[in-house]
Amino acid sequence: MDKDQNILIVLGLIGGSYARALTKQGYRVYAIDCSPSSIEFALKNKIVAGGAVEPTKELVGSADLLIFALYPHTFIAWIERYQDMIKPHALLTDVTGVKGCVVYRVQEMLRDDLEFISAHPMAGRERSGVENSDESVFRGANYIITPTSKNTPSAIERCRELGKVLGFEKISQLSPEEHDEAIAFLSQLTHCIAVSLMTSNDNPNLQFYTGDSFRDLTRIAKINDEMWSELFVLNKDALLREMNAFEREFERLKKAVEEGDKEEMRRMMKKSTERRTLFDK
Protein backbone atom coordinates (compact mmCIF):
# COMPACT_ATOMS: atom_id res chain seq x y z
CA MET A 1 0.00 0.00 0.00
CA ASP A 2 1.12 3.54 -0.77
CA LYS A 3 2.25 5.28 2.43
CA ASP A 4 1.61 8.70 0.87
CA GLN A 5 -2.12 8.13 1.05
CA ASN A 6 -4.31 9.36 3.90
CA ILE A 7 -6.34 6.73 5.76
CA LEU A 8 -9.51 7.64 7.64
CA ILE A 9 -10.98 5.15 10.10
CA VAL A 10 -14.48 5.66 11.40
CA LEU A 11 -13.79 4.10 14.76
CA GLY A 12 -15.74 1.86 17.09
CA LEU A 13 -15.39 -1.88 17.52
CA ILE A 14 -12.12 -3.01 15.95
CA GLY A 15 -11.19 0.26 14.28
CA GLY A 16 -8.75 1.22 17.03
CA SER A 17 -6.71 -1.92 16.41
CA TYR A 18 -6.60 -1.10 12.69
CA ALA A 19 -5.38 2.38 13.57
CA ARG A 20 -2.62 1.08 15.83
CA ALA A 21 -1.39 -1.42 13.25
CA LEU A 22 -1.38 1.04 10.36
CA THR A 23 0.24 3.85 12.36
CA LYS A 24 3.04 1.51 13.47
CA GLN A 25 3.63 0.66 9.82
CA GLY A 26 4.15 4.35 9.03
CA TYR A 27 0.78 5.23 7.49
CA ARG A 28 -0.99 8.55 8.11
CA VAL A 29 -4.13 7.58 9.96
CA TYR A 30 -7.00 9.85 10.99
CA ALA A 31 -10.14 8.92 12.88
CA ILE A 32 -13.72 9.86 13.57
CA ASP A 33 -15.43 8.71 16.75
CA CYS A 34 -18.52 10.14 18.43
CA SER A 35 -16.79 9.78 21.80
CA PRO A 36 -14.51 12.74 22.64
CA SER A 37 -12.63 10.61 25.16
CA SER A 38 -11.82 8.02 22.46
CA ILE A 39 -10.40 10.67 20.13
CA GLU A 40 -8.47 12.21 23.01
CA PHE A 41 -7.03 8.81 23.94
CA ALA A 42 -6.09 8.02 20.33
CA LEU A 43 -4.33 11.38 19.91
CA LYS A 44 -2.57 11.25 23.28
CA ASN A 45 -1.23 7.77 22.59
CA LYS A 46 -0.27 8.65 18.99
CA ILE A 47 -2.59 6.00 17.59
CA VAL A 48 -3.82 8.53 15.01
CA ALA A 49 -2.41 11.73 13.52
CA GLY A 50 -5.68 13.59 13.88
CA GLY A 51 -9.33 13.08 14.59
CA ALA A 52 -12.76 14.49 15.25
CA VAL A 53 -16.09 13.57 16.81
CA GLU A 54 -18.05 14.62 13.72
CA PRO A 55 -17.33 14.16 10.00
CA THR A 56 -15.96 17.30 8.40
CA LYS A 57 -15.34 18.09 4.75
CA GLU A 58 -11.66 18.65 5.46
CA LEU A 59 -11.16 15.34 7.28
CA VAL A 60 -13.36 13.11 5.12
CA GLY A 61 -12.40 14.85 1.88
CA SER A 62 -8.68 14.28 2.39
CA ALA A 63 -8.95 10.48 2.77
CA ASP A 64 -7.78 8.16 0.00
CA LEU A 65 -8.88 5.07 1.92
CA LEU A 66 -11.82 5.00 4.35
CA ILE A 67 -12.28 2.09 6.75
CA PHE A 68 -15.64 1.73 8.48
CA ALA A 69 -15.76 -0.08 11.82
CA LEU A 70 -19.46 0.48 12.50
CA TYR A 71 -22.64 -1.50 13.12
CA PRO A 72 -24.32 -2.35 9.79
CA HIS A 73 -27.23 0.08 10.19
CA THR A 74 -24.89 2.87 11.33
CA PHE A 75 -22.59 2.26 8.38
CA ILE A 76 -25.44 2.51 5.88
CA ALA A 77 -26.76 5.67 7.56
CA TRP A 78 -23.25 7.21 7.47
CA ILE A 79 -22.96 6.62 3.73
CA GLU A 80 -26.40 8.10 3.12
CA ARG A 81 -25.56 11.23 5.06
CA TYR A 82 -21.88 11.92 4.40
CA GLN A 83 -20.79 10.33 1.12
CA ASP A 84 -20.85 13.72 -0.62
CA MET A 85 -17.86 14.69 1.55
CA ILE A 86 -15.71 11.86 0.15
CA LYS A 87 -13.30 12.86 -2.59
CA PRO A 88 -13.61 11.27 -6.04
CA HIS A 89 -11.95 7.88 -6.57
CA ALA A 90 -11.46 7.16 -2.86
CA LEU A 91 -11.69 3.52 -1.81
CA LEU A 92 -14.00 2.39 0.99
CA THR A 93 -13.85 -0.81 3.01
CA ASP A 94 -15.32 -2.11 6.27
CA VAL A 95 -15.15 -4.73 9.03
CA THR A 96 -18.86 -5.59 9.11
CA GLY A 97 -19.78 -9.07 10.40
CA VAL A 98 -22.57 -9.67 7.84
CA LYS A 99 -22.32 -8.93 4.14
CA GLY A 100 -25.34 -9.83 2.02
CA CYS A 101 -27.59 -7.18 3.53
CA VAL A 102 -24.87 -4.52 3.58
CA VAL A 103 -22.55 -4.84 0.59
CA TYR A 104 -25.09 -4.63 -2.22
CA ARG A 105 -27.01 -1.81 -0.57
CA VAL A 106 -23.92 0.32 -0.01
CA GLN A 107 -22.64 -0.31 -3.53
CA GLU A 108 -26.04 0.58 -4.97
CA MET A 109 -26.31 3.87 -3.10
CA LEU A 110 -22.66 4.91 -3.53
CA ARG A 111 -21.60 7.58 -6.04
CA ASP A 112 -20.26 6.27 -9.35
CA ASP A 113 -16.80 7.73 -8.68
CA LEU A 114 -16.37 5.77 -5.42
CA GLU A 115 -15.75 2.07 -4.81
CA PHE A 116 -16.62 -0.04 -1.80
CA ILE A 117 -14.80 -3.35 -1.32
CA SER A 118 -16.01 -5.23 1.74
CA ALA A 119 -13.88 -7.29 4.12
CA HIS A 120 -14.17 -9.07 7.45
CA PRO A 121 -11.25 -9.41 9.89
CA MET A 122 -11.78 -12.65 11.78
CA ALA A 123 -10.18 -11.31 14.94
CA GLY A 124 -11.15 -9.25 17.93
CA ARG A 125 -11.61 -9.06 21.65
CA GLU A 126 -14.60 -9.13 23.98
CA ARG A 127 -13.88 -5.54 24.95
CA SER A 128 -14.41 -2.80 22.39
CA GLY A 129 -13.20 0.74 21.91
CA VAL A 130 -9.88 2.34 21.06
CA GLU A 131 -8.83 2.19 24.71
CA ASN A 132 -8.78 -1.61 24.49
CA SER A 133 -7.37 -1.82 20.96
CA ASP A 134 -4.52 -4.20 20.24
CA GLU A 135 -2.98 -4.77 16.82
CA SER A 136 -1.56 -8.13 17.89
CA VAL A 137 -5.02 -9.73 17.49
CA PHE A 138 -4.45 -9.77 13.72
CA ARG A 139 -1.27 -11.83 13.77
CA GLY A 140 -2.01 -15.33 12.54
CA ALA A 141 -5.71 -14.53 12.09
CA ASN A 142 -7.93 -14.89 9.01
CA TYR A 143 -9.15 -12.07 6.78
CA ILE A 144 -12.03 -12.46 4.30
CA ILE A 145 -12.58 -10.23 1.27
CA THR A 146 -16.11 -10.30 -0.21
CA PRO A 147 -16.08 -8.66 -3.66
CA THR A 148 -19.00 -8.42 -6.05
CA SER A 149 -19.23 -7.86 -9.81
CA LYS A 150 -19.04 -4.11 -9.12
CA ASN A 151 -15.51 -4.37 -7.73
CA THR A 152 -12.42 -3.77 -9.83
CA PRO A 153 -9.32 -6.00 -9.69
CA SER A 154 -7.28 -3.07 -8.39
CA ALA A 155 -9.66 -2.51 -5.45
CA ILE A 156 -9.60 -6.19 -4.56
CA GLU A 157 -5.81 -6.15 -4.62
CA ARG A 158 -5.64 -3.02 -2.45
CA CYS A 159 -7.94 -4.68 0.07
CA ARG A 160 -5.75 -7.77 0.02
CA GLU A 161 -2.69 -5.58 0.61
CA LEU A 162 -4.45 -3.98 3.58
CA GLY A 163 -4.95 -7.41 5.11
CA LYS A 164 -1.26 -8.20 4.65
CA VAL A 165 -0.15 -4.89 6.17
CA LEU A 166 -2.38 -5.49 9.18
CA GLY A 167 -0.66 -8.84 9.74
CA PHE A 168 -3.30 -11.40 8.82
CA GLU A 169 -1.94 -14.84 7.98
CA LYS A 170 -4.64 -16.22 5.69
CA ILE A 171 -6.52 -13.98 3.26
CA SER A 172 -9.55 -15.57 1.60
CA GLN A 173 -12.03 -14.38 -1.00
CA LEU A 174 -15.74 -15.27 -0.79
CA SER A 175 -18.95 -13.89 -2.22
CA PRO A 176 -21.14 -12.04 0.30
CA GLU A 177 -23.50 -15.03 0.34
CA GLU A 178 -20.71 -17.56 0.91
CA HIS A 179 -19.37 -15.36 3.69
CA ASP A 180 -22.70 -15.19 5.51
CA GLU A 181 -23.19 -18.96 5.28
CA ALA A 182 -19.74 -19.60 6.77
CA ILE A 183 -20.04 -16.94 9.46
CA ALA A 184 -23.40 -18.28 10.60
CA PHE A 185 -21.62 -21.45 11.69
CA LEU A 186 -18.11 -20.28 12.59
CA SER A 187 -19.02 -17.14 14.51
CA GLN A 188 -22.70 -16.55 15.12
CA LEU A 189 -23.64 -20.09 16.19
CA THR A 190 -20.66 -20.23 18.55
CA HIS A 191 -21.80 -17.03 20.23
CA CYS A 192 -25.34 -18.43 20.52
CA ILE A 193 -23.97 -21.55 22.22
CA ALA A 194 -21.83 -19.53 24.64
CA VAL A 195 -24.75 -17.27 25.58
CA SER A 196 -27.11 -20.21 26.06
CA LEU A 197 -24.58 -22.05 28.20
CA MET A 198 -24.07 -19.05 30.47
CA THR A 199 -27.82 -18.51 30.90
CA SER A 200 -28.65 -22.18 31.55
CA ASN A 201 -27.33 -22.31 35.13
CA ASP A 202 -27.62 -19.50 37.67
CA ASN A 203 -25.55 -21.04 40.49
CA PRO A 204 -23.74 -17.95 41.89
CA ASN A 205 -20.68 -19.90 43.03
CA LEU A 206 -19.65 -21.68 39.83
CA GLN A 207 -16.75 -19.30 39.23
CA PHE A 208 -15.01 -20.84 42.25
CA TYR A 209 -15.03 -24.33 40.74
CA THR A 210 -14.47 -23.81 37.03
CA GLY A 211 -11.50 -24.96 34.95
CA ASP A 212 -9.94 -24.04 31.64
CA SER A 213 -12.46 -25.94 29.51
CA PHE A 214 -15.36 -23.83 30.74
CA ARG A 215 -13.39 -20.59 30.47
CA ASP A 216 -12.29 -21.42 26.91
CA LEU A 217 -15.80 -22.36 25.82
CA THR A 218 -17.47 -19.28 27.30
CA ARG A 219 -14.89 -16.57 26.56
CA ILE A 220 -17.13 -15.04 23.90
CA ALA A 221 -20.17 -15.03 26.22
CA LYS A 222 -18.99 -11.58 27.37
CA ILE A 223 -20.83 -10.15 24.42
CA ASN A 224 -21.77 -6.80 22.91
CA ASP A 225 -25.53 -7.35 23.01
CA GLU A 226 -26.37 -4.40 20.74
CA MET A 227 -24.04 -5.48 17.94
CA TRP A 228 -24.56 -9.25 18.07
CA SER A 229 -28.36 -9.10 18.27
CA GLU A 230 -28.29 -6.98 15.10
CA LEU A 231 -25.94 -9.42 13.36
CA PHE A 232 -28.10 -12.40 14.34
CA VAL A 233 -31.26 -10.82 12.89
CA LEU A 234 -29.57 -9.64 9.71
CA ASN A 235 -28.30 -13.16 9.01
CA LYS A 236 -31.15 -15.07 10.62
CA ASP A 237 -31.93 -17.50 7.77
CA ALA A 238 -28.39 -18.88 7.66
CA LEU A 239 -28.05 -18.76 11.44
CA LEU A 240 -31.31 -20.65 12.01
CA ARG A 241 -30.17 -23.39 9.63
CA GLU A 242 -27.01 -23.82 11.68
CA MET A 243 -28.91 -23.71 14.97
CA ASN A 244 -31.23 -26.45 13.72
CA ALA A 245 -28.29 -28.58 12.61
CA PHE A 246 -26.65 -28.11 16.00
CA GLU A 247 -29.86 -29.07 17.79
CA ARG A 248 -30.02 -32.31 15.79
CA GLU A 249 -26.45 -33.24 16.73
CA PHE A 250 -27.00 -32.28 20.37
CA GLU A 251 -30.14 -34.42 20.50
CA ARG A 252 -28.17 -37.29 18.98
CA LEU A 253 -25.56 -37.01 21.72
CA LYS A 254 -28.25 -36.61 24.38
CA LYS A 255 -29.96 -39.79 23.21
CA ALA A 256 -26.66 -41.69 23.33
CA VAL A 257 -26.15 -40.53 26.94
CA GLU A 258 -29.71 -41.49 27.90
CA GLU A 259 -29.31 -44.96 26.41
CA GLY A 260 -25.76 -45.46 27.67
CA ASP A 261 -24.61 -45.90 24.08
CA LYS A 262 -20.87 -45.43 24.50
CA GLU A 263 -20.12 -46.53 20.95
CA GLU A 264 -22.25 -43.73 19.50
CA MET A 265 -20.67 -41.22 21.88
CA ARG A 266 -17.21 -42.36 20.88
CA ARG A 267 -18.07 -42.17 17.17
CA MET A 268 -19.15 -38.55 17.63
CA MET A 269 -16.10 -37.73 19.75
CA LYS A 270 -13.69 -39.26 17.22
CA LYS A 271 -15.35 -37.32 14.40
CA SER A 272 -15.17 -34.16 16.50
CA THR A 273 -11.48 -34.70 17.27
CA GLU A 274 -10.68 -35.34 13.60
CA ARG A 275 -12.44 -32.19 12.45
CA ARG A 276 -11.07 -29.97 15.22
CA THR A 277 -7.51 -31.01 14.38
CA LEU A 278 -7.90 -29.18 11.03
CA PHE A 279 -8.20 -25.89 12.92
CA ASP A 280 -4.99 -26.28 14.92
CA LYS A 281 -2.24 -23.88 13.85
Secondary structure as GFF3:
##gff-version 3
##sequence-region A 1 281
A	DSSP	beta_strand	6	10	.	.	.	ID=ss1
A	DSSP	alpha_helix	15	24	.	.	.	ID=ss2
A	DSSP	beta_strand	28	32	.	.	.	ID=ss3
A	DSSP	alpha_helix	36	44	.	.	.	ID=ss4
A	DSSP	beta_strand	50	52	.	.	.	ID=ss5
A	DSSP	alpha_helix	57	61	.	.	.	ID=ss6
A	DSSP	beta_strand	65	68	.	.	.	ID=ss7
A	DSSP	alpha_helix	72	82	.	.	.	ID=ss8
A	DSSP	three_ten_helix	83	85	.	.	.	ID=ss9
A	DSSP	beta_strand	91	94	.	.	.	ID=ss10
A	DSSP	alpha_helix	103	109	.	.	.	ID=ss11
A	DSSP	beta_strand	115	116	.	.	.	ID=ss12
A	DSSP	beta_strand	119	122	.	.	.	ID=ss13
A	DSSP	three_ten_helix	130	132	.	.	.	ID=ss14
A	DSSP	three_ten_helix	135	138	.	.	.	ID=ss15
A	DSSP	beta_strand	142	145	.	.	.	ID=ss16
A	DSSP	alpha_helix	153	166	.	.	.	ID=ss17
A	DSSP	beta_strand	170	173	.	.	.	ID=ss18
A	DSSP	alpha_helix	176	183	.	.	.	ID=ss19
A	DSSP	pi_helix	184	189	.	.	.	ID=ss20
A	DSSP	alpha_helix	190	199	.	.	.	ID=ss21
A	DSSP	three_ten_helix	206	208	.	.	.	ID=ss22
A	DSSP	alpha_helix	212	218	.	.	.	ID=ss23
A	DSSP	three_ten_helix	219	221	.	.	.	ID=ss24
A	DSSP	alpha_helix	225	234	.	.	.	ID=ss25
A	DSSP	alpha_helix	236	258	.	.	.	ID=ss26
A	DSSP	alpha_helix	262	277	.	.	.	ID=ss27
###
